[in-house]
Amino acid sequence: MKVTIIGTGYMANGIGMRIVAGNHSLTIVGRNEGKARSLAKKLGKDVKWGNLSDKLSGDIIIFTLPYTGIPDVIKAYNTQLSDKILVDISNPVDLKTFELTTPAGSSGAEEIAKLLPKGAKLIKAFNTTFAGILADRTVAGKWVDVFVAGDDQKAKKIVMRLVSDGALRAIDVGPLKHARQLEGMQLIHMSLQKTLGTNGMSTIRIASPIDRTKKIETESYDKAVDNDTFTQNMLQMKKRTNSSPQSPGERGSNSVSGLTPSPDSDDDVLQNAHQMGIAPDADLEHPKELNIAKDVADAERDLKYK
Ligand SMILES: NC(=O)c1ccc[n+]([C@@H]2O[C@H](COP(=O)([O-])OP(=O)(O)OC[C@H]3O[C@@H](n4cnc5c(N)ncnc54)[C@H](OP(=O)(O)O)[C@@H]3O)[C@@H](O)[C@H]2O)c1
C-alpha cells in the first residue's frame, strides 16, 4: 500500500514506524519540509518526504495533526482527496478542561467527514494508542489493540490490514459514528494518565480469558515482527541506556531539548505526556515514575511475550 502521513510529530513517528515495519510505501508530508525530511530519514531509507503544498500521493492519507488543524488541510487539498482513504486519529479534547470540543451527539471524525469532497472515505483509527506505545508495539508483553471505525467496509478492511501488518491488533468497532465512543474512551484514558502515573505508556485493550479472534489478523504479523528493526533497535538502545545511565547533559538529540520528535527515549514519552498536559508534575530530566513502569513492563515482557 502507498501511505502518506500528513504531520511530522509524535504520532507521525509512531504510526510511521508501524507502516515501515509492515513493508508499506510511506511518504511524510509536513508544513515544515525540514521536519518531514528528518523524520522520513529516521524512519527508513525508502521513506519519502514532501511539503504540504506538494501534490498528494498515496492511496491512504493519515492526518497526524491536531483536530483543529485538519479542516484547513482538507480545504487546501480539496478534490485531491476525493478518491482516497483518509484516516483520522485525532482526539478533540480541550486539555485545560478535559472536555470534548465537538458538538453533543457528534464526534471529531463525523465533523471532519462533513468537510470532505465526494468519494473520500474517512476511517477513525489509532486515537487510543499513545505514540510511545506504538513505538514499543507491545504493552506489558501483550499486543496493542487499534480500534477502527468507518462506514465504507472496503476502506475499513484496508486500514485494518495496514494496522495488522504493523504487528498491532485491528478491531472493527462498527460505523464511523462509533468514533464518538472511541473519542470518549480516549478522553478518559488521557485524563487517567496523571492519576495512574503512567505518563502516556498505557493503552486500551480488550482482555479476555476466552479470545476467539486471532491476535493479529494477517499472516504477515510474524514477518512484520521480524522486520521490525525499529523496535529491536529501540529495545537494545533502552537496555544500553538502562545499564549506563547518562547525565542530562550527555544525552543526544533525542533528549527533551532535542528538536526532532522521537519516542526512542523515555524522555520523549514524558515530553509527549507534558505536551498533552497529562503529566505536569513529572520530572522530565529524571523520569523515575516512567522507569518503574518500564521496569515492570520489561519484566512482564520477558515472562509472557514470545
Ligand atoms: N501523542 C499521542 O500519543 C496521540 C495519541 C493518539 C492520538 N493523538 C492525536 O494525534 C494527533 C497528532 O498528535 P501528535 O502528538 O503527533 O502531535 P504533535 O507531535 O504536536 O505533531 C503535530 C503535527 O501537526 C502539525 N500541525 C499542527 N498544526 C497544523 C496546522 N494547522 N496545519 C498543518 N500542520 C499542523 C505540526 O507541525 P509543526 O511541527 O510544524 O508545528 C506537527 O507536524 C492529534 O490529533 C492527537 O489528538 C495523539
The ligand as an SDF file (V2000), in Angstrom:
LIG
                    3D

 48 52  0  0  0  0  0  0  0  0999 V2000
    0.5020   11.9510   21.0030 N   0  0  0  0  0  0  0  0  0  0  0  0
   -0.2300   10.8610   21.1890 C   0  0  0  0  0  0  0  0  0  0  0  0
    0.1830    9.9320   21.9100 O   0  0  0  0  0  0  0  0  0  0  0  0
   -1.5640   10.7150   20.4990 C   0  0  0  0  0  0  0  0  0  0  0  0
   -2.2810    9.5100   20.6350 C   0  0  0  0  0  0  0  0  0  0  0  0
   -3.4650    9.3210   19.9150 C   0  0  0  0  0  0  0  0  0  0  0  0
   -3.9370   10.3520   19.0800 C   0  0  0  0  0  0  0  0  0  0  0  0
   -3.2380   11.5330   19.0140 N   0  0  0  0  0  0  0  0  0  0  0  0
   -3.7270   12.5730   18.0900 C   0  0  0  0  0  0  0  0  0  0  0  0
   -2.7670   12.6320   17.0320 O   0  0  0  0  0  0  0  0  0  0  0  0
   -2.7020   13.9470   16.5100 C   0  0  0  0  0  0  0  0  0  0  0  0
   -1.2360   14.3730   16.4560 C   0  0  0  0  0  0  0  0  0  0  0  0
   -0.6890   14.3270   17.7760 O   0  0  0  0  0  0  0  0  0  0  0  0
    0.8840   14.4240   17.9910 P   0  0  0  0  0  0  0  0  0  0  0  0
    1.1160   14.1040   19.4340 O   0  0  0  0  0  0  0  0  0  0  0  0
    1.5920   13.6960   16.9410 O   0  0  0  0  0  0  0  0  0  0  0  0
    1.1210   15.9970   17.7960 O   0  0  0  0  0  0  0  0  0  0  0  0
    2.4940   16.7530   17.5490 P   0  0  0  0  0  0  0  0  0  0  0  0
    3.6500   15.9470   17.9570 O   0  0  0  0  0  0  0  0  0  0  0  0
    2.3080   18.1050   18.1530 O   0  0  0  0  0  0  0  0  0  0  0  0
    2.5440   16.9220   15.9460 O   0  0  0  0  0  0  0  0  0  0  0  0
    1.5500   17.6590   15.2890 C   0  0  0  0  0  0  0  0  0  0  0  0
    1.9350   17.8500   13.8390 C   0  0  0  0  0  0  0  0  0  0  0  0
    0.9020   18.6140   13.2120 O   0  0  0  0  0  0  0  0  0  0  0  0
    1.4760   19.7650   12.5620 C   0  0  0  0  0  0  0  0  0  0  0  0
    0.4820   20.8260   12.6150 N   0  0  0  0  0  0  0  0  0  0  0  0
   -0.0320   21.4360   13.7030 C   0  0  0  0  0  0  0  0  0  0  0  0
   -0.9630   22.3370   13.3370 N   0  0  0  0  0  0  0  0  0  0  0  0
   -1.0160   22.3020   11.9850 C   0  0  0  0  0  0  0  0  0  0  0  0
   -1.7750   23.0090   11.0220 C   0  0  0  0  0  0  0  0  0  0  0  0
   -2.6770   23.9320   11.3590 N   0  0  0  0  0  0  0  0  0  0  0  0
   -1.5710   22.7380    9.7060 N   0  0  0  0  0  0  0  0  0  0  0  0
   -0.6510   21.8260    9.3340 C   0  0  0  0  0  0  0  0  0  0  0  0
    0.1090   21.1100   10.2090 N   0  0  0  0  0  0  0  0  0  0  0  0
   -0.0880   21.3540   11.5160 C   0  0  0  0  0  0  0  0  0  0  0  0
    2.7320   20.0660   13.3560 C   0  0  0  0  0  0  0  0  0  0  0  0
    3.5820   20.8180   12.5540 O   0  0  0  0  0  0  0  0  0  0  0  0
    4.7860   21.6840   13.1860 P   0  0  0  0  0  0  0  0  0  0  0  0
    5.7810   20.7030   13.7270 O   0  0  0  0  0  0  0  0  0  0  0  0
    5.2760   22.4750   12.0370 O   0  0  0  0  0  0  0  0  0  0  0  0
    4.1650   22.5050   14.2860 O   0  0  0  0  0  0  0  0  0  0  0  0
    3.2320   18.6470   13.6280 C   0  0  0  0  0  0  0  0  0  0  0  0
    3.8930   18.1550   12.4870 O   0  0  0  0  0  0  0  0  0  0  0  0
   -3.5870   14.8090   17.4000 C   0  0  0  0  0  0  0  0  0  0  0  0
   -4.8320   14.9770   16.7570 O   0  0  0  0  0  0  0  0  0  0  0  0
   -3.7680   13.9670   18.6740 C   0  0  0  0  0  0  0  0  0  0  0  0
   -5.0110   14.2070   19.2960 O   0  0  0  0  0  0  0  0  0  0  0  0
   -2.0660   11.7410   19.6790 C   0  0  0  0  0  0  0  0  0  0  0  0
  1  2  1  0
  2  3  2  0
  2  4  1  0
  4  5  1  0
  4 48  2  0
  5  6  2  0
  6  7  1  0
  7  8  2  0
  8  9  1  0
  8 48  1  0
  9 10  1  0
  9 46  1  0
 10 11  1  0
 11 12  1  0
 11 44  1  0
 12 13  1  0
 13 14  1  0
 14 15  2  0
 14 16  1  0
 14 17  1  0
 17 18  1  0
 18 19  2  0
 18 20  1  0
 18 21  1  0
 21 22  1  0
 22 23  1  0
 23 24  1  0
 23 42  1  0
 24 25  1  0
 25 26  1  0
 25 36  1  0
 26 27  1  0
 26 35  1  0
 27 28  2  0
 28 29  1  0
 29 30  1  0
 29 35  2  0
 30 31  1  0
 30 32  2  0
 32 33  1  0
 33 34  2  0
 34 35  1  0
 36 37  1  0
 36 42  1  0
 37 38  1  0
 38 39  2  0
 38 40  1  0
 38 41  1  0
 42 43  1  0
 44 45  1  0
 44 46  1  0
 46 47  1  0
M  CHG  2   8   1  16  -1
M  END
$$$$
